[in-house]
């Protein structure tokens, strides 16, 4: 598969007061993501992960270096509209993304601005709402919905535009456990059934463990980039930068430290139960 996202030597500094040096947030990021990949980006607050996400969608442009998405240079102002049709973004707070008083009208909002014909728009809105299991709520007011339902409506609005890539910046941070599960189920299905490239910014390790790839950032740089098993097996290094690992991974790590013969690449509850049972067989 070809690369849909190519980031080369990306530096970015937020402007500061005239007498101060610009605050450099991203410090030479090199990263490629292939079409159809499901990638999680982790990092503690201030690591640069959300700033990186905003570069992929063209909200921010590099101080130096390049970001290319599906062949489009994100710094090309003439193609920013086309870029955002190909790479949609879902933010942490769905209330910041919902603009209409009726669910189906909100999902249709971007399509209306694109000038999509009514019948095509109607089909896309219905399909997108069905994809996120919100079709039965199409005539409801978003104010009547739970946080997880609102986030699914926000995702439907992006899906209706038929992007090749969706960037999600901590989309479950404000949700309860049930809402988190609902949103993650939708994201995984979009990737699995439609091949949409997913870039998930998250601070939940169990969500990252469900992805195909994990990129860990610290102080504006990529320090780890591998499968969830390979990344989370490096428990001490991950904890050293202020992150956690999945609870089952930490349990296996502690058992191994105590002298038990158990894998240090466990990332699911089922694997952990099986491994512990094997210790007593």
C-alpha positions in Angstrom: 0.0 0.0 0.0 1.1 3.5 -0.7 1.7 6.2 1.9 -1.3 8.5 2.5 0.6 10.7 5.0 4.2 11.7 4.6 5.8 14.0 7.2 9.4 15.1 6.6 11.6 16.9 9.1 8.6 18.8 10.5 9.4 21.6 12.8 6.8 23.9 14.3 7.0 26.8 16.8 4.1 28.7 18.2 4.7 32.5 18.1 5.4 34.2 21.3 5.9 37.9 22.4 8.4 39.7 20.2 11.2 39.7 22.8 10.9 36.0 23.4 12.2 33.1 21.4 9.5 31.1 19.6 8.4 28.0 21.6 9.4 25.0 19.4 6.8 22.2 19.9 7.7 19.8 17.1 11.4 19.1 16.6 12.1 17.3 13.3 9.3 14.8 13.0 9.7 12.1 10.3 6.7 9.9 9.9 4.8 8.0 7.2 1.4 6.3 7.4 0.1 3.9 4.8 -3.4 3.9 3.4 -5.7 1.8 5.6 -3.5 1.9 8.7 -4.9 2.3 12.1 -2.3 4.3 14.1 -2.4 5.6 17.6 -0.3 8.5 18.7 0.5 8.7 22.4 2.3 11.3 24.6 1.8 13.1 27.8 0.4 16.6 27.8 2.8 19.0 26.0 4.4 16.2 24.0 3.2 17.7 20.7 0.7 15.0 19.6 -2.3 17.3 19.2 -0.1 19.8 17.4 1.0 17.0 15.0 -2.7 16.1 14.4 -3.5 19.7 13.4 -0.7 19.6 10.9 -2.2 16.6 9.1 -5.5 18.4 8.7 -3.9 21.7 7.7 -5.1 23.6 10.7 -1.4 24.4 11.4 1.4 24.6 8.8 5.0 23.8 9.4 7.6 26.3 10.5 9.9 24.2 8.4 9.7 20.8 6.7 6.7 19.3 4.9 3.4 17.5 5.5 1.8 15.8 2.5 -1.6 14.1 2.7 -2.7 12.0 -0.3 -0.4 14.0 -2.5 -1.4 17.4 -1.2 1.1 19.7 0.6 -0.8 20.9 3.6 0.9 24.3 3.3 -0.8 24.9 -0.1 -3.6 27.4 0.7 -5.2 26.8 -2.6 -5.8 23.1 -1.8 -6.8 23.4 1.8 -10.5 22.7 1.0 -9.6 19.6 -1.0 -7.3 18.5 1.8 -10.0 18.6 4.4 -12.3 16.6 2.2 -9.7 13.9 2.1 -8.6 14.1 5.7 -11.4 14.8 8.2 -10.8 15.7 11.8 -12.8 14.9 14.9 -12.1 16.9 18.0 -12.2 16.1 21.7 -15.5 18.0 22.5 -18.3 17.1 20.1 -20.2 20.3 21.1 -17.5 22.3 19.3 -18.2 20.4 16.1 -22.0 20.2 16.1 -23.6 23.3 14.5 -27.3 22.4 13.8 -30.3 21.8 16.0 -31.3 18.5 14.2 -29.0 15.5 13.9 -29.4 14.9 10.2 -29.0 18.6 9.4 -25.7 18.6 11.2 -24.4 15.6 9.3 -25.5 17.3 6.0 -23.9 20.7 6.9 -20.6 20.1 5.2 -22.2 18.5 2.2 -24.5 21.5 1.6 -21.4 23.7 1.6 -19.8 21.4 -0.9 -22.9 21.7 -3.2 -23.7 18.0 -3.2 -27.0 17.4 -5.0 -29.9 16.8 -2.6 -30.5 13.1 -3.5 -26.9 12.2 -3.1 -26.7 14.2 0.1 -29.7 12.4 1.5 -28.2 9.1 0.7 -24.8 10.0 2.2 -26.4 11.4 5.4 -28.6 8.3 5.9 -25.6 5.9 5.2 -23.3 7.8 7.6 -25.9 7.8 10.4 -26.4 4.1 9.9 -22.7 3.5 10.0 -22.5 5.0 13.4 -25.8 3.5 14.6 -27.5 6.8 15.0 -30.0 6.6 12.1 -33.0 6.3 14.6 -31.9 9.6 16.1 -31.8 11.5 12.9 -34.6 13.9 13.8 -33.5 14.4 17.4 -31.9 17.5 18.7 -28.2 16.9 19.6 -28.9 18.5 23.0 -31.0 15.4 23.8 -28.0 13.0 23.2 -25.4 11.6 25.4 -21.7 12.5 25.0 -21.0 9.2 23.2 -24.0 9.8 20.8 -22.9 13.3 20.1 -19.4 12.1 19.2 -20.8 9.5 16.9 -22.9 12.2 15.2 -19.7 14.3 14.8 -18.0 11.2 13.2 -21.0 10.7 10.9 -20.5 14.3 9.6 -17.0 13.4 8.6 -17.9 10.0 7.1 -20.5 11.6 4.9 -17.7 13.6 3.2 -16.1 10.2 2.2 -12.6 11.0 3.4 -9.7 8.7 2.9 -8.3 9.5 6.3 -9.9 10.5 9.7 -7.8 12.2 12.4 -9.3 11.9 15.9 -7.9 14.2 18.6 -8.7 12.5 21.9 -12.3 11.8 20.8 -13.2 9.8 24.0 -11.5 12.1 26.5 -14.9 13.6 27.7 -16.9 10.3 27.6 -17.9 7.7 30.2 -16.7 4.1 29.7 -19.9 3.2 27.7 -19.4 6.2 25.4 -15.8 5.3 24.9 -16.7 1.8 23.9 -19.3 3.0 21.4 -17.0 5.5 19.7 -14.1 3.0 19.5 -16.4 0.4 18.0 -17.4 2.9 15.2 -13.8 3.9 14.6 -12.6 0.3 14.3 -15.4 -0.6 11.9 -14.7 2.4 9.6 -11.1 1.2 9.3 -12.0 -2.5 9.0 -14.9 -2.3 6.6 -14.1 0.8 4.5 -10.3 0.9 4.7 -10.3 4.5 6.0 -6.9 5.4 7.4 -7.3 6.3 11.1 -5.0 8.4 13.1 -6.1 8.3 16.8 -4.6 10.7 19.3 -5.4 9.2 22.7 -4.2 9.0 26.3 -6.0 5.7 27.0 -3.6 2.8 26.7 -6.3 0.3 26.2 -7.5 2.2 23.1 -4.0 2.3 21.7 -3.7 -1.4 22.3 -6.5 -2.0 19.8 -4.7 -0.2 17.0 -2.3 -1.7 14.5 0.5 0.7 15.2 1.6 2.9 18.1 3.7 6.1 17.8 4.9 7.5 21.1 6.0 11.2 21.3 8.0 13.0 23.9 9.1 16.6 23.9 8.2 17.1 20.3 9.9 14.0 18.9 8.9 10.5 18.0 10.7 8.1 20.4 8.9 4.8 19.7 7.1 3.6 16.6 6.0 -0.1 16.4 3.2 -2.5 17.0 1.3 -2.2 20.4 2.9 -5.4 21.7 6.4 -4.1 20.9 5.8 -0.7 22.3 4.1 -1.6 25.5 6.6 -4.4 26.2 9.1 -1.6 26.9 7.3 -0.9 30.2 10.2 1.0 31.9 10.8 3.3 28.9 7.2 4.1 28.5 6.8 4.9 32.2 9.9 6.9 32.2 8.3 9.5 30.0 5.2 9.7 32.1 2.9 7.3 30.3 1.2 4.1 31.5 0.9 0.7 29.8 -2.3 -1.4 29.7 -3.1 -2.8 33.1 -2.7 -6.4 31.9 0.7 -5.5 30.4 1.8 -4.1 33.8 0.5 -7.1 35.6 2.5 -9.5 33.4 5.6 -7.2 33.8 5.3 -7.4 37.6 4.9 -11.2 37.5 7.9 -11.5 35.2 10.0 -9.3 37.6 8.9 -11.6 40.4 10.4 -14.6 38.5 7.4 -16.1 36.8 7.8 -17.3 33.2 5.3 -15.1 31.5 5.4 -13.1 28.2 6.1 -9.4 28.4 4.0 -8.7 25.3 0.5 -9.3 26.7 -1.9 -6.5 25.8 -5.4 -8.1 26.2 -7.3 -9.5 29.2 -7.8 -12.8 27.4 -4.1 -13.2 26.8 -3.4 -12.3 30.5 -5.9 -14.9 31.8 -4.6 -17.6 29.6 -0.9 -16.9 30.5 -1.7 -16.9 34.2 -3.6 -20.1 34.0 -0.6 -21.7 32.1 1.6 -20.8 35.1 -0.4 -23.2 37.3 -0.7 -26.1 34.8 
